[in-house]
Amino acid sequence: MSKLRFTIVLGLVLSLNLLGGCSDTSTNPDQMPPIPDYDHKVQPGTAANDFLADSNFTHLVLEVDYMPGYAPNEEALDSLGAFFEQRLHKQSISIKEPTQIESRGKDRYSANEIRAIEEEERSTFSAQDTLAAYMIIVDGKYQERDLLGIAYYNTSNAFFGPSYEEASSGIGPPSRYQIEAISFRHEFGHLFGLVNIPNSGTDMQTPHQDADHGNHCDNDQCLMYYATQRTELIQNAVSGDEITPLDANCLADLEANGGK
């Protein structure tokens, strides 16, 4: 069975044998040595242009790990893939089959503890023309506050399974799928440099940062509004059965840094 659960090919026909025979190594960095000087352990936003544009990397691969009981919603991963397709200039985008890893047995995880888990578990790194990203779903909440997810490195996000359960436990929308899809997109939005993250190159074309809530958009109808990250607030930030979109200001910022 292929390690790649989701592949989008854009503007290029790639030969890929999904039964494991031969594949285009540009979409499978496991078969190539990592780029020696590419640093995956710097601040979120630093790799924004690498994600958005095709000048350094023409392909993207995402590794997904999860702890027992918290496999990602398949529709939410498909939604994330569609988000990548809509916003990134890449010839191909691949999301690997999610891998279950051992629980660390904690009720809450700090960012540093998650970084240590990535050190032990991550196996996919940028190589040649392929940028590699990583996401992990843990079986505890975030240590500092009840958030659905965090961006903690330039290519890495973490998500908190029990917070998904809590946020989707009410009657009516949002569904578990919506919450995961919005959360996945929101945290990758931070990796793309939104909103106004220093040294990301994703500069605001028009002022729209919510200064009271960090690197978030001031539009309460935007994906990057702070409430879409908060466990106790996301139900009020979601309308109907839709996935909250990026607003015009956030889209303009991405486009100015090489995105769509």
Number of C-alpha atoms within 10 A of each C-alpha: 8 12 16 18 15 16 16 17 15 14 9 9 9 14 10 13 11 13 10 10 8 10 15 12 16 21 27 22 24 14 13 14 12 16 15 9 7 11 14 18 13 13 18 27 29 24 22 27 25 24 32 27 20 18 13 14 22 22 29 28 25 22 22 23 23 23 21 14 13 19 17 23 15 14 13 21 21 16 20 21 19 14 17 23 18 11 19 25 24 25 19 23 26 22 22 19 16 20 16 16 15 13 13 13 11 10 12 17 18 13 16 10 13 19 17 11 16 17 10 9 14 15 12 22 25 26 23 17 18 26 27 25 24 22 24 29 25 31 24 20 22 24 13 10 10 17 22 31 28 22 21 21 22 25 29 25 24 26 28 26 25 22 22 22 15 14 20 21 13 11 7 10 18 23 19 18 21 22 27 29 23 25 28 25 25 29 26 26 23 25 29 30 30 29 29 24 23 15 14 22 21 28 20 20 15 11 12 16 22 18 10 9 12 12 20 28 25 19 18 17 16 22 26 30 25 22 20 28 24 19 22 15 14 22 19 11 18 23 13 11 12 11 20 24 16 19 16 11 20 28 17 18 23 27 17 16 20 20 24 17
